[in-house]
Amino acid sequence: MSAKPPRILAIMGSGETAPTMVTPHRDIVARLGEPKPRAVLLDTPYGFQENASEITERAVEYFGHRVQLTIEAAGFLGPLAADQTLRTPIAEAAALSRLRTAGFVFAGPGSPSYALSVWRDSPVPEALATKLAEGGAVVFSSAAALTLGRFSVPVYEIYKVGLPVHWLDGLDLLRAAGFEGSCVVIPHYDNAEGGTHDTHYCYLGERRLVAMEAMLPDDAWVLGIDEHTVLMVDLDARTAVVSGRGGLTVRRRGASRRFPAGERLRLDTLVAAARGDSSTTRREPELGGATEGAASPPPKAGASPAERSPLLAEVTRLEQAFEAAIAGRKASEAAEAILNLDRAIAEWAADTLQTDEPDRARAILYSLVQRLGEAAAGGLRDPRELLAPLVESLITLRGELRAARAFELADRVRDRLIAARIELRDTPAGTVWELRA
């Protein structure tokens, strides 16, 4: 009789198909053991988009190539799916069968309100709750993560359409997973894309979030996950690990508690933080030390693109490496920086977050290629290396002429060198030279 698979819930703030989340995905798959589980992409959140098939292809490629996990689309797209031929009773039954038999269920980009409208009166919530109860991994990120709590943020309707702030009923799967109270999941918690306006808290900003918190019941609290960050919960051991480039924030009525990446804690610690019990919001000694969790600072406002984007941060690093190589006349290192930048862009190609960052990275790549070409035309090698054999020979000749007391000829050699911008200096140790600018 096979052992019951572990019960894992992973919530990602963003970057679900980016290089930053490769290691967490692999860790989850490894914890599920061998043979590798059947993996299903719950494609509903983006099923209405005209490029839904492209998003699916990129996700399948990402998991297959980067995570070494074969994943298939569930096909539960909903009534607005671009390909209406998929919406047959047989196709829907097949999609639910794939979902129920999967050991690894992943959902990410799209619209939380659309996903909820499709899932709410379907068997999907029950199938996900059963998986969390009986074994398997549920990995939700970005738009899908917004659906996990008791209430959900209709982010597009508020941020893009301009509807008044309001909540949608969520799937409330976290309560079944042991998260007490009316938990609300907010991914993209530290988002700073707005630059001049506040887009923290999944584009809500502080003003809107405060207004929305006032609409929640007394037991409600916010579970905020930063971008390119994951909270991985072992439901059997009731432990959690925060990893990635950001952190996790527990917020209730404006009061926050932050758990940075690397934090290992018990699920009871999160629940206590949600209650506002600061006496227990510290790392468990047996899991990660005894450092008390610090109050959460507000996300950085006005952050530069490189500070908010791992891809653009890597672009900046490689551009600086290129600059240093050109300044040091090191052609091979400049070429290596360009090749590494091209590789980084390729690695981010599967990221389902639709931004202009890849285009910006590509534009910088093209500019570096152009600059390398210009540098090659002018010559990158140090002129001293090219001139050294000739100059050293002439210095030797000058020394021999002086030894033969042919001072006039020796001076003529020196004058010719000076005319060529090569300055000689006689020292007790011998004659040294340098090339003048």
For each residue, the residues with C-beta under 8 A, 3 or more apart:
1:
2:
3:
4: 134 135
5: 32 33 37 103 135 136
6: 31 32 135 137 234 236
7: 131 132 133 134 135 136 234 235 236
8: 28 31 32 136 137 138 139 232 233 234 235
9: 132 137 138 177 232 233 235
10: 24 28 137 138 139 140 230 231 232 233
11: 140 141 145 148 185 187 223 225 230 231 233
12: 15 16 21 24 108 139 140 141 142 145 187 225 229 230 244
13: 141 142 145 187 188 189 190 225 226 227 228 229 230 244 246
14: 18 141 142 187 188 227 228 353
15: 12 18 20 21 141 227 228 244 310 351 353
16: 12 21 106 108 109 139 141 142 352
17: 21 58 59 62 63 108 350 351 352
18: 14 15 21 228 310 311 348 350 351 353
19: 22 66 310 344 347 348
20: 15 228 244 245 310
21: 12 15 16 17 18 24 25 141 228 230 244
22: 19 25 26 66 67
23: 26 27 243
24: 10 12 21 27 28 230 232 243 244
25: 21 22 28 29 63 66 67 69 139
26: 22 23 29 30 67 68
27: 23 24 30 31 232
28: 8 10 24 25 31 32 104 137 139 232
29: 25 26 32 36 37 67 68 69 104 137
30: 26 27 33
31: 6 8 27 28 137
32: 5 6 8 28 29 36 37 103 104 136 137
33: 5 30
34:
35:
36: 29 32 39 69 70
37: 5 29 32 102 103 104 136 137
38: 98 101 102 103 104
39: 36 63 69 70 71 72 102 103 104 105 106
40: 71 72 73 74 98 99 102 104 105 106
41: 56 59 60 63 71 72 73 74 106 107
42: 45 74 76 99 105 106 107 124 144
43: 46 47 52 55 56 73 74 75 76 77 107
44: 47 74 76 77 78 107 110 114 115 118 119 124
45: 42 107 108 109 110 111 112 114 115 143 144 147
46: 43 49 52 55 109 110 111 143 352
47: 43 44 52 76 77 78 80 81 82 110 114 118
48: 52 77 78 80 81 82 110 111 114
49: 46 52 55 82 110
50: 82
51: 54 55
52: 43 46 47 48 49 55 56 77 81 82 83
53: 56 57 82 83
54: 51 57 58
55: 43 46 49 51 52 58 59 109 352
56: 41 43 52 53 59 60 73
57: 53 54 60 61
58: 17 54 55 61 62 349 350 351 352
59: 17 41 55 56 62 63 71 106 108 350 352
60: 41 56 57 63 64 71 72 73
61: 57 58 64 65 350
62: 17 58 59 65 66 67 350
63: 17 25 39 41 59 60 66 67 69 70 71 106
64: 60 61 67 68 69 70 71
65: 61 62 68 350
66: 19 22 25 62 63 347 350
67: 22 25 26 29 62 63 64
68: 26 29 64 65
69: 25 29 36 39 63 64 104
70: 36 39 63 64
71: 39 40 41 59 60 63 64 104 106
72: 39 40 41 60 98
73: 40 41 43 56 60
74: 40 41 42 43 44 95 96 98 99
75: 43 86 91 94 95 98
76: 42 43 44 47 92 95 96 99 118 122 124
77: 43 44 47 48 52 80 81 83 86 87 118
78: 44 47 48 81 87 114 117 118
79: 87 118
80: 47 48 77 114
81: 47 48 52 77 78 84 86 87
82: 47 48 49 50 52 53
83: 52 53 77 86
84: 81 87
85: 88
86: 75 77 81 83 91
87: 77 78 79 81 84 91 92
88: 85 91 92
89: 92 93
90: 93 94
91: 75 86 87 88 94 95
92: 76 87 88 89 95 96
93: 89 90 96 97
94: 75 90 91 97 98
95: 74 75 76 91 92 98 99
96: 74 76 92 93 99 100 122 123 124 127
97: 93 94 100 101
98: 38 40 72 74 75 94 95 101 102
99: 40 42 74 76 95 96 102 105 124 127 128
100: 96 97 127 130
101: 38 97 98
102: 37 38 39 40 98 99 105 131 136
103: 5 32 37 38 39 135 136 137
104: 28 29 32 37 38 39 40 69 71 136 137 139
105: 39 40 42 99 102 128 131 136 137 138 139
106: 16 39 40 41 42 59 63 71 139 140 141
107: 41 42 43 44 45 115 139 140 141 144
108: 12 16 17 45 59 140 141 142 143 144 352
109: 16 45 46 55 141 142 143 144 352 353 354
110: 44 45 46 47 48 49 114 115 142 143 144
111: 45 46 48 114 115 143 156
112: 45 115 116 143 144 146 147 152 153 154 155 168
113: 116 117 152 154 156 157 168
114: 44 45 47 48 78 80 110 111 117 118
115: 44 45 107 110 111 112 118 119 143 144 147
116: 112 113 119 120 147 152 168 169 170 171
117: 78 113 114 120
118: 44 47 76 77 78 79 114 115 122 124
119: 44 115 116 122 124 125 147 171
120: 116 117 125 169
121:
122: 76 96 118 119 125
123: 96 126 127
124: 42 44 76 96 99 118 119 127 128
125: 119 120 122 128 129 171 173
126: 123 129 130
127: 96 99 100 123 124 130 131
128: 99 105 124 125 131 132 138 171 173
129: 125 126 132 133 173 176
130: 100 126 127 133 134
131: 7 102 105 127 128 134 135 136 138
132: 7 9 128 129 136 138 173 176 177 235
133: 7 129 130 176
134: 4 7 130 131
135: 4 5 6 7 103 131
136: 5 7 8 32 37 102 103 104 105 131 132
137: 6 8 9 10 28 29 31 32 37 103 104 105
138: 8 9 10 105 128 131 132 173
139: 8 10 12 16 25 28 104 105 106 107
140: 10 11 12 106 107 108 144 145 147 148
141: 11 12 13 14 15 16 21 106 107 108 109 144 145 187
142: 12 13 14 16 108 109 110 145 146 187 188 353
143: 45 46 108 109 110 111 112 115 146 147 155
144: 42 45 107 108 109 110 112 115 140 141 147 148
145: 11 12 13 140 141 142 148 185 187 225
146: 112 142 143 149 152 153 155 170 185 186 187 202
147: 45 112 115 116 119 140 143 144 152 170 171
148: 11 140 144 145 170 171 173 174 183 185
149: 146 152 170 171 172 174 182 183 184 185 223
150: 169 170 172 174 175 181 182 183 184 220
151: 167 168 169 170 182 184 216 220
152: 112 113 116 146 147 149 167 168 169 170 184
153: 112 146 158 167 168 184 186 202 204 212
154: 112 113 157 158 163 166 167 168
155: 112 143 146 158 159 202 203 204
156: 111 113 159 160 161
157: 113 154 160 161 163
158: 153 154 155 161 162 163 164 165 166 203 204 208
159: 155 156 199 203 204
160: 156 157
161: 156 157 158
162: 158
163: 154 157 158 166
164: 158
165: 158 204 208 211 212 215
166: 154 158 163 212 215
167: 151 152 153 154 184 212 215 216
168: 112 113 116 151 152 153 154
169: 116 120 150 151 152 172
170: 116 146 147 148 149 150 151 152 173 184 185
171: 116 119 125 128 147 148 149
172: 149 150 169 175 176
173: 125 128 129 132 138 148 170 176 177
174: 148 149 150 177 178 179 183 185 223
175: 150 172 179 180 181 183
176: 129 132 133 172 173
177: 9 132 173 174 233 235
178: 174 235 238 267 271
179: 174 175 183 223 267 270 271 274
180: 175 183 219 271 274 275
181: 150 175 219 220 221 271 274 275
182: 149 150 151 216 217 219 220 221
183: 148 149 150 174 175 179 180 220 221 222 223 274
184: 149 150 151 152 153 167 170 216 220 221 222 223
185: 11 145 146 148 149 170 174 222 223 225
186: 146 153 189 201 202 204 222 223 224 225
187: 11 12 13 14 141 142 145 146 202 224 225 227
188: 13 14 142 191 201 202 203 227
189: 13 186 200 201 202 224 225 226 227 246 249 299
190: 13 200 226 227 246 299 300
191: 188 194 199 200 201 202 203 227 299 308
192: 195 199 200 299 300 301 302 303 307 308
193: 199 203 308
194: 191 197 198 199 203 205
195: 192 302
196: 302
197: 194 205
198: 194 205 206 207 301
199: 159 191 192 193 194 203 204 205
200: 189 190 191 192 204 205 206 298 299
201: 186 188 189 191 204 205 206 208 209 224
202: 146 153 155 186 187 188 189 191
203: 155 158 159 188 191 193 194 199
204: 153 155 158 159 165 186 199 200 201 208 209 212
205: 194 197 198 199 200 201 208 209
206: 198 200 201 209 210 298
207: 198 210 211
208: 158 165 201 204 205 211 212
209: 201 204 205 206 212 213 222
210: 206 207 213 214 254
211: 165 207 208 214 215
212: 153 165 166 167 204 208 209 215 216
213: 209 210 216 220 222 253 254
214: 210 211
215: 165 166 167 211 212
216: 151 167 182 184 212 213 220
217: 182 220
218:
219: 180 181 182
220: 150 151 181 182 183 184 213 216 217 252
221: 181 182 183 184 250 251 252 274
222: 183 184 185 186 209 213 249 250 251 252
223: 11 149 174 179 183 184 185 186 231 248 249 250 270 274
224: 186 187 189 201 248 249 250 251 256
225: 11 12 13 145 185 186 187 189 229 230 231 246 248
226: 13 189 190 229 244 245 246 247 248 249
227: 13 14 15 187 188 189 190 191 245 246 308
228: 13 14 15 18 20 21 244 245 246 310
229: 12 13 225 226 242 243 244 245 246 247 248 261
230: 10 11 12 13 21 24 225 242 243 244
231: 10 11 223 225 240 241 242 248
232: 8 9 10 24 27 28 240 241 243
233: 8 9 10 11 177 239 240 267
234: 6 7 8 237 238 239 240
235: 7 8 9 132 177 178 238 267
236: 6 7
237: 234
238: 178 234 235 266 267 268
239: 233 234 264 265 266 267 287
240: 231 232 233 234 264 265 266 267 269 270
241: 231 232 263 264
242: 229 230 231 247 248 259 260 261 262 263 264 265
243: 23 24 229 230 232 261 262
244: 12 13 15 20 21 24 226 228 229 230 261
245: 20 226 227 228 229 261 310
246: 13 189 190 225 226 227 228 229 261
247: 226 229 242 258 259 260 261 263 296
248: 223 224 225 226 229 231 242 258 259 263
249: 189 222 223 224 226 256 257 258 259 296
250: 221 222 223 224 256 257 258 259 270 273 274 281
251: 221 222 224 254 255 256 257 296
252: 220 221 222 255 274 275 276
253: 213
254: 210 213 251
255: 251 252 276
256: 224 249 250 251 295 296
257: 249 250 251 273 278 281 293 295 296
258: 247 248 249 250 293 294 295 296 297
259: 242 247 248 249 250 263 265 270 293
260: 242 247 263
261: 229 242 243 244 245 246 247
262: 242 243 288
263: 241 242 247 248 259 260 283 288 293
264: 239 240 241 242 283 284 287 288
265: 239 240 242 259 269 270 283 284 287 288
266: 238 239 240 269 270 284 287
267: 178 179 233 235 238 239 240 270 271
268: 238 271 272 280
269: 240 265 266 272 273 280 281 282 283 284
270: 179 223 240 250 259 265 266 267 273 274
271: 178 179 180 181 267 268 274 275
272: 268 269 275 277 280 281
273: 250 257 269 270 276 277 278 280 281 293
274: 179 180 181 183 221 223 250 252 270 271
275: 180 181 252 271 272
276: 252 255 273
277: 272 273 280 281
278: 257 273 281
279:
280: 268 269 272 273 277
281: 250 257 269 272 273 277 278 292 293
282: 269 290 291 292 293
283: 263 264 265 269 287 288 289 290 291 292 293
284: 264 265 266 269 287 288
285: 289 290
286:
287: 239 264 265 266 283 284
288: 262 263 264 265 283 284 291
289: 283 285
290: 282 283 285
291: 282 283 288
292: 281 282 283
293: 257 258 259 263 273 281 282 283
294: 258
295: 256 257 258
296: 247 249 251 256 257 258
297: 258
298: 200 206 301
299: 189 190 191 192 200
300: 190 192 303 307
301: 192 198 298
302: 192 195 196
303: 192 300 307 308
304: 307 308
305: 308 309 312 357 360
306: 309 312 313 315 316
307: 192 300 303 304 313
308: 191 192 193 227 303 304 305 312
309: 305 306 312 313 357
310: 15 18 19 20 228 245 313 314
311: 18 314 315 344 345 348 351 357 358 361
312: 305 306 308 309 315 316 357 360 361
313: 306 307 309 310 316 317
314: 310 311 317 318 341 344
315: 306 311 312 318 319 341 344 360 361 364
316: 306 312 313 319 320
317: 313 314 320 321
318: 314 315 321 322 337 338 340 341 344
319: 315 316 322 323 337 341 364 368
320: 316 317 323 324
321: 317 318 324 325 333 337 340
322: 318 319 325 326 334 337 338 341 368 371 372
323: 319 320 326 327
324: 320 321 327 328 333
325: 321 322 328 330 331 333 334 336 337
326: 322 323 329 330 334 371 372 375 380
327: 323 324
328: 324 325 333
329: 326 380 381 382
330: 325 326 333 334 380
331: 325 334 335 372 375 376 380 381
332: 335 336
333: 321 324 325 328 330 336 337
334: 322 325 326 330 331 337 338 368 372 375 380
335: 331 332 338 339 372
336: 325 332 333 339 340
337: 318 319 321 322 325 333 334 340 341 368
338: 318 322 334 335 341 342 365 368 369 372
339: 335 336 342 343
340: 318 321 336 337 343 344
341: 314 315 318 319 322 337 338 344 345 361 364 365 368
342: 338 339 345 346 365
343: 339 340 346 347
344: 19 311 314 315 318 340 341 347 348 361
345: 311 341 342 348 349 358 361 362 365
346: 342 343 349
347: 19 66 343 344 350
348: 18 19 311 344 345 351 357 358 361
349: 58 345 346 358
350: 17 18 58 59 61 62 65 66 347
351: 15 17 18 58 311 348 358
352: 16 17 46 55 58 59 108 109
353: 14 15 18 109 142
354: 109
355: 358
356: 359 360
357: 305 309 311 312 348 360 361
358: 311 345 348 349 351 355 361 362
359: 356 362 363
360: 305 312 315 356 357 363 364
361: 311 312 315 341 344 345 348 357 358 364 365
362: 345 358 359 365 366
363: 359 360 366 367
364: 315 319 341 360 361 367 368
365: 338 341 342 345 361 362 368 369
366: 362 363 369 370
367: 363 364 370 371
368: 319 322 334 337 338 341 364 365 371 372
369: 338 365 366 372 373
370: 366 367 373 374
371: 322 326 367 368 374 375
372: 322 326 331 334 335 338 368 369 375 376
373: 369 370 376 377
374: 370 371 377 378
375: 326 331 334 371 372 378 380
376: 331 372 373 379 380
377: 373 374
378: 374 375
379: 376 383
380: 326 329 330 331 334 375 376
381: 329 331 385 386
382: 329 385 386
383: 379 386 387 435
384: 387 388 435
385: 381 382 388
386: 381 382 383
387: 383 384 390 391 422 435
388: 384 385 391 392
389: 392 393
390: 387 393 394
391: 387 388 394 395 417 422 433
392: 388 389 395 396
393: 389 390 396 397
394: 390 391 397 398 413 416 417
395: 391 392 398 399 424 431 433
396: 392 393 399 400
397: 393 394 400 401 413
398: 394 395 401 402 410 413 414 424 431
399: 395 396 402 403 410 431
400: 396 397 403 404
401: 397 398 404 406 407 409 410 413
402: 398 399 405 406 407 410
403: 399 400
404: 400 401
405: 402
406: 401 402 409 410
407: 401 402 410 411
408: 411 412
409: 401 406 412 413
410: 398 399 401 402 406 407 413 414
411: 407 408 414 415
412: 408 409 415 416
413: 394 397 398 401 409 410 416 417
414: 398 410 411 417 418 424
415: 411 412 418 419
416: 394 412 413 419 420
417: 391 394 413 414 420 422 423 424 433
418: 414 415 421 422 423 424
419: 415 416
420: 416 417
421: 418 435 436 437
422: 387 391 417 418 433 434 435 436
423: 417 418 433 434 435 436
424: 395 398 414 417 418 431 432 433
425: 431 432 433 434
426: 430 431
427: 430 431 432
428:
429: 432
430: 426 427
431: 395 398 399 424 425 426 427
432: 424 425 427 429
433: 391 395 417 422 423 424 425
434: 422 423 425
435: 383 384 387 421 422 423
436: 421 422 423
437: 421
